[in-house]
Amino acid sequence: MKTITTYSAAIAAAIATLAASAVAAPSEHFAPGRIIVEPRAGLTVDEMGKILKQHSGTASKLGQSNIHIVDLPKGSEKAVANKLKNNPHFKFAELDERVEVSAAANDPYAGSQWHLPKIGANTAWDSTQGTGITIAILDSGQDASHPDLVGNTVAGYNAYENNTNTADVCGHGTKVAGAAAAVTNNGAGVAGVAGQAKIMPVRIAFYDAGCYAYFSTMASGVTYAADHGARVVNISYSSVPTSSAVQSAANYLRSKGGLLFVSTGNNARDENFTPTTTMIPVSSTDSADNLSSFSSWGNFTALSAPGSGIYTTVSGGSYGAASGTSFASPIAAAVAALVMSAKPSLTADQVQNILFTTAVDLGTVGRDNKFGYGRVNAAGAVAAALSTPTPDTTAPTVAITSPAGGSTVSGLVSISVNAADNVGVSRVELKVNGTVVASDTSGPFGFSWDSAGVSNGMNNLVAIAYDAAGNVATSSTVQVNVANAVPPPVADTVAPVITITNPVAGRVSGNVSVQLNASDNSGAAGITMSLYIDGKLKASGTGSSMTYNWNTRKEAAGSHTIQAVARDAAGNTSTTSVQVTR
């Protein structure tokens, strides 16, 4: 079996190599020898490895998310992606497409910042200017020495090369960063919409006669930003809403209380992208509140924001006017930062709802495919945030829809769950005979359960749904008859194998899904697992998988040890541990 490892420098090096390959084969707009997948919650490392081995594939996990990069023989990418996306044990499988920046066009004039009064930023600033919120700009990097950015910039990451070099390779990221959060009240230059927010530069791009990024670097960058405290993330590149990997990363960010903003594109057409609830696509408007002549649109559009002639920061310490949905998106993102700063207790869903309900309705009455819910309104959004009523007390609804009660199952079992909430479901857990075996944080909710981890006969399945406010609902119990082949008894002196699949070593924040996998030569049904954090028992259960929701907000800053212990029916034990930093 091939090993599933953590996303590392080896993957980053491969991305750089593949950029060169793309030059040699310009007809292909995806990375050769690589696809992106997300297994269903509960699929064990062993079982995923077996599936990928059939295609000569090896997987690498992206940070603390459940997204995996799969390396394959070149030429097999399309065929394998098609097979895996139809496999019920994977949420998605897709090509790692290469996409271009939503390019900015330099305006011939040095215009004034007309967009600030247009969206009511000046009024919003009477209450907040973004203090306490970090905006991650996933782009070509940033000019770290620019006088209007340096005061707001925090440490970032290079997702393309897996290092900390965030220098701007295309010049685009510096412009985007300034539109969002150039320093205010410093007596020079321009003012960002959220001028007291922090900017986290995350380089996702490379230069190849244009500024390009892969879906994999975007997903990696969103995951990094979520794990390092960013509550707002912006990606000003084309076609982002079409990527299942980026949508999954956006859901991961949302589970940490954050929102992802993306540009609709600069093709002046209806893009016909499938609508998404995971991110906020933003079209561009001009000073007369018309759709900008270059702006793409479609029924996936959620908001609009000024994007024509936006005066902003330019690499080298200068300033200039630029146009593009590249700038509409960070302006909308910065308004979200103002809302979060005005009332930090708001959930991501509440912030999104405020942006949608306070937007200035343009075009057709109500939501339309050019302006979405309307042009973003900073003054109205901040006022709404400050007057938000009592927190949500309504519990979700949840039900297991398959398998049916009384059915007979064996091997890997696909379990589907319907869960809904008046605000939003933050996660769904699957319990088997009282043990939480898996946790899913994004819809459609479902699990891959290894039934070999329980004894043959009737077993109980229960789904538990949680919303962001902590309200909980439990489904009715579904009983299934497990009928797996029973191996002949043998003298057992071999210890089980125990793995902590999440988190990996590194930084953690917020609610962390601690996931354990175990296997044994005598079968998984006799395994007992115990989870310790800093030496204290937190959870125990039986079978091949177990999940524990760890609220790291209650832990002290610094290093923590996660330890897992597995014991089989014969009394053989094994242990493993992971060091993380809060």
ChimeraX attribute file (.defattr): number of C-alpha atoms within 10 A of each C-alpha:
attribute: neighborCount
match mode: 1-to-1
recipient: residues
	/A:1	12
	/A:2	14
	/A:3	14
	/A:4	20
	/A:5	16
	/A:6	19
	/A:7	20
	/A:8	14
	/A:9	14
	/A:10	12
	/A:11	19
	/A:12	19
	/A:13	13
	/A:14	16
	/A:15	24
	/A:16	13
	/A:17	12
	/A:18	17
	/A:19	21
	/A:20	11
	/A:21	14
	/A:22	17
	/A:23	12
	/A:24	10
	/A:25	12
	/A:26	9
	/A:27	8
	/A:28	13
	/A:29	14
	/A:30	23
	/A:31	23
	/A:32	24
	/A:33	19
	/A:34	29
	/A:35	26
	/A:36	26
	/A:37	25
	/A:38	22
	/A:39	23
	/A:40	24
	/A:41	26
	/A:42	27
	/A:43	24
	/A:44	25
	/A:45	21
	/A:46	15
	/A:47	15
	/A:48	20
	/A:49	19
	/A:50	15
	/A:51	15
	/A:52	20
	/A:53	16
	/A:54	9
	/A:55	17
	/A:56	16
	/A:57	22
	/A:58	20
	/A:59	26
	/A:60	19
	/A:61	23
	/A:62	24
	/A:63	24
	/A:64	26
	/A:65	25
	/A:66	22
	/A:67	29
	/A:68	26
	/A:69	26
	/A:70	23
	/A:71	21
	/A:72	20
	/A:73	12
	/A:74	11
	/A:75	11
	/A:76	15
	/A:77	23
	/A:78	17
	/A:79	10
	/A:80	21
	/A:81	20
	/A:82	14
	/A:83	11
	/A:84	21
	/A:85	17
	/A:86	12
	/A:87	14
	/A:88	17
	/A:89	25
	/A:90	20
	/A:91	23
	/A:92	22
	/A:93	27
	/A:94	22
	/A:95	25
	/A:96	25
	/A:97	21
	/A:98	20
	/A:99	18
	/A:100	18
	/A:101	24
	/A:102	26
	/A:103	20
	/A:104	22
	/A:105	14
	/A:106	14
	/A:107	15
	/A:108	10
	/A:109	11
	/A:110	15
	/A:111	14
	/A:112	14
	/A:113	17
	/A:114	15
	/A:115	22
	/A:116	18
	/A:117	14
	/A:118	20
	/A:119	24
	/A:120	18
	/A:121	23
	/A:122	16
	/A:123	16
	/A:124	25
	/A:125	19
	/A:126	10
	/A:127	16
	/A:128	22
	/A:129	26
	/A:130	26
	/A:131	16
	/A:132	15
	/A:133	25
	/A:134	27
	/A:135	32
	/A:136	33
	/A:137	32
	/A:138	31
	/A:139	33
	/A:140	30
	/A:141	29
	/A:142	34
	/A:143	25
	/A:144	20
	/A:145	14
	/A:146	20
	/A:147	18
	/A:148	29
	/A:149	25
	/A:150	16
	/A:151	18
	/A:152	18
	/A:153	24
	/A:154	15
	/A:155	13
	/A:156	24
	/A:157	22
	/A:158	25
	/A:159	27
	/A:160	28
	/A:161	23
	/A:162	20
	/A:163	13
	/A:164	14
	/A:165	18
	/A:166	25
	/A:167	20
	/A:168	20
	/A:169	19
	/A:170	21
	/A:171	20
	/A:172	24
	/A:173	30
	/A:174	29
	/A:175	26
	/A:176	32
	/A:177	33
	/A:178	31
	/A:179	30
	/A:180	31
	/A:181	32
	/A:182	33
	/A:183	26
	/A:184	21
	/A:185	11
	/A:186	13
	/A:187	9
	/A:188	10
	/A:189	19
	/A:190	23
	/A:191	24
	/A:192	28
	/A:193	33
	/A:194	35
	/A:195	30
	/A:196	26
	/A:197	27
	/A:198	27
	/A:199	30
	/A:200	27
	/A:201	32
	/A:202	34
	/A:203	31
	/A:204	30
	/A:205	30
	/A:206	23
	/A:207	12
	/A:208	12
	/A:209	8
	/A:210	11
	/A:211	21
	/A:212	21
	/A:213	27
	/A:214	25
	/A:215	26
	/A:216	29
	/A:217	26
	/A:218	26
	/A:219	28
	/A:220	29
	/A:221	31
	/A:222	34
	/A:223	25
	/A:224	26
	/A:225	26
	/A:226	28
	/A:227	23
	/A:228	18
	/A:229	20
	/A:230	24
	/A:231	25
	/A:232	30
	/A:233	30
	/A:234	30
	/A:235	28
	/A:236	32
	/A:237	28
	/A:238	24
	/A:239	20
	/A:240	26
	/A:241	24
	/A:242	15
	/A:243	21
	/A:244	23
	/A:245	29
	/A:246	25
	/A:247	21
	/A:248	26
	/A:249	28
	/A:250	26
	/A:251	25
	/A:252	26
	/A:253	28
	/A:254	24
	/A:255	24
	/A:256	22
	/A:257	25
	/A:258	26
	/A:259	30
	/A:260	26
	/A:261	28
	/A:262	29
	/A:263	33
	/A:264	38
	/A:265	29
	/A:266	24
	/A:267	15
	/A:268	14
	/A:269	15
	/A:270	17
	/A:271	16
	/A:272	12
	/A:273	16
	/A:274	11
	/A:275	16
	/A:276	16
	/A:277	12
	/A:278	22
	/A:279	26
	/A:280	27
	/A:281	30
	/A:282	38
	/A:283	37
	/A:284	33
	/A:285	26
	/A:286	20
	/A:287	14
	/A:288	9
	/A:289	18
	/A:290	15
	/A:291	25
	/A:292	22
	/A:293	15
	/A:294	20
	/A:295	28
	/A:296	26
	/A:297	30
	/A:298	21
	/A:299	18
	/A:300	24
	/A:301	30
	/A:302	29
	/A:303	31
	/A:304	35
	/A:305	31
	/A:306	33
	/A:307	30
	/A:308	27
	/A:309	26
	/A:310	29
	/A:311	28
	/A:312	29
	/A:313	31
	/A:314	23
	/A:315	21
	/A:316	13
	/A:317	15
	/A:318	12
	/A:319	18
	/A:320	20
	/A:321	22
	/A:322	27
	/A:323	25
	/A:324	30
	/A:325	34
	/A:326	34
	/A:327	35
	/A:328	35
	/A:329	33
	/A:330	36
	/A:331	34
	/A:332	31
	/A:333	33
	/A:334	30
	/A:335	29
	/A:336	30
	/A:337	36
	/A:338	33
	/A:339	32
	/A:340	28
	/A:341	24
	/A:342	25
	/A:343	17
	/A:344	15
	/A:345	13
	/A:346	21
	/A:347	22
	/A:348	24
	/A:349	19
	/A:350	21
	/A:351	26
	/A:352	19
	/A:353	13
	/A:354	22
	/A:355	29
	/A:356	21
	/A:357	16
	/A:358	20
	/A:359	23
	/A:360	20
	/A:361	21
	/A:362	20
	/A:363	17
	/A:364	13
	/A:365	9
	/A:366	12
	/A:367	18
	/A:368	20
	/A:369	19
	/A:370	29
	/A:371	31
	/A:372	28
	/A:373	25
	/A:374	29
	/A:375	30
	/A:376	31
	/A:377	26
	/A:378	31
	/A:379	24
	/A:380	21
	/A:381	26
	/A:382	32
	/A:383	17
	/A:384	19
	/A:385	22
	/A:386	14
	/A:387	9
	/A:388	13
	/A:389	8
	/A:390	6
	/A:391	11
	/A:392	14
	/A:393	12
	/A:394	15
	/A:395	20
	/A:396	22
	/A:397	18
	/A:398	23
	/A:399	20
	/A:400	23
	/A:401	13
	/A:402	15
	/A:403	18
	/A:404	12
	/A:405	15
	/A:406	13
	/A:407	13
	/A:408	15
	/A:409	17
	/A:410	16
	/A:411	14
	/A:412	18
	/A:413	19
	/A:414	19
	/A:415	22
	/A:416	17
	/A:417	23
	/A:418	18
	/A:419	23
	/A:420	17
	/A:421	18
	/A:422	12
	/A:423	18
	/A:424	17
	/A:425	27
	/A:426	26
	/A:427	20
	/A:428	28
	/A:429	26
	/A:430	29
	/A:431	19
	/A:432	25
	/A:433	18
	/A:434	12
	/A:435	20
	/A:436	25
	/A:437	28
	/A:438	29
	/A:439	27
	/A:440	20
	/A:441	22
	/A:442	20
	/A:443	18
	/A:444	11
	/A:445	22
	/A:446	30
	/A:447	27
	/A:448	23
	/A:449	25
	/A:450	22
	/A:451	23
	/A:452	23
	/A:453	22
	/A:454	22
	/A:455	18
	/A:456	18
	/A:457	13
	/A:458	17
	/A:459	17
	/A:460	15
	/A:461	22
	/A:462	22
	/A:463	27
	/A:464	23
	/A:465	30
	/A:466	24
	/A:467	23
	/A:468	22
	/A:469	17
	/A:470	15
	/A:471	16
	/A:472	19
	/A:473	20
	/A:474	17
	/A:475	18
	/A:476	14
	/A:477	17
	/A:478	21
	/A:479	20
	/A:480	20
	/A:481	18
	/A:482	21
	/A:483	17
	/A:484	16
	/A:485	10
	/A:486	11
	/A:487	9
	/A:488	6
	/A:489	7
	/A:490	8
	/A:491	7
	/A:492	14
	/A:493	13
	/A:494	15
	/A:495	20
	/A:496	25
	/A:497	20
	/A:498	24
	/A:499	22
	/A:500	23
	/A:501	21
	/A:502	19
	/A:503	21
	/A:504	22
	/A:505	16
	/A:506	14
	/A:507	17
	/A:508	22
	/A:509	19
	/A:510	17
	/A:511	15
	/A:512	20
	/A:513	20
	/A:514	20
	/A:515	24
	/A:516	28
	/A:517	25
	/A:518	29
	/A:519	25
	/A:520	22
	/A:521	14
	/A:522	22
	/A:523	20
	/A:524	24
	/A:525	20
	/A:526	21
	/A:527	28
	/A:528	23
	/A:529	24
	/A:530	18
	/A:531	25
	/A:532	16
	/A:533	17
	/A:534	12
	/A:535	11
	/A:536	11
	/A:537	12
	/A:538	14
	/A:539	17
	/A:540	18
	/A:541	20
	/A:542	25
	/A:543	27
	/A:544	30
	/A:545	30
	/A:546	28
	/A:547	26
	/A:548	21
	/A:549	17
	/A:550	16
	/A:551	12
	/A:552	16
	/A:553	13
	/A:554	9
	/A:555	12
	/A:556	10
	/A:557	10
	/A:558	9
	/A:559	13
	/A:560	18
	/A:561	16
	/A:562	21
	/A:563	21
	/A:564	25
	/A:565	21
	/A:566	30
	/A:567	22
	/A:568	28
	/A:569	17
	/A:570	14
	/A:571	15
	/A:572	15
	/A:573	19
	/A:574	17
	/A:575	18
	/A:576	13
	/A:577	18
	/A:578	18
	/A:579	16
	/A:580	17
	/A:581	15
	/A:582	17
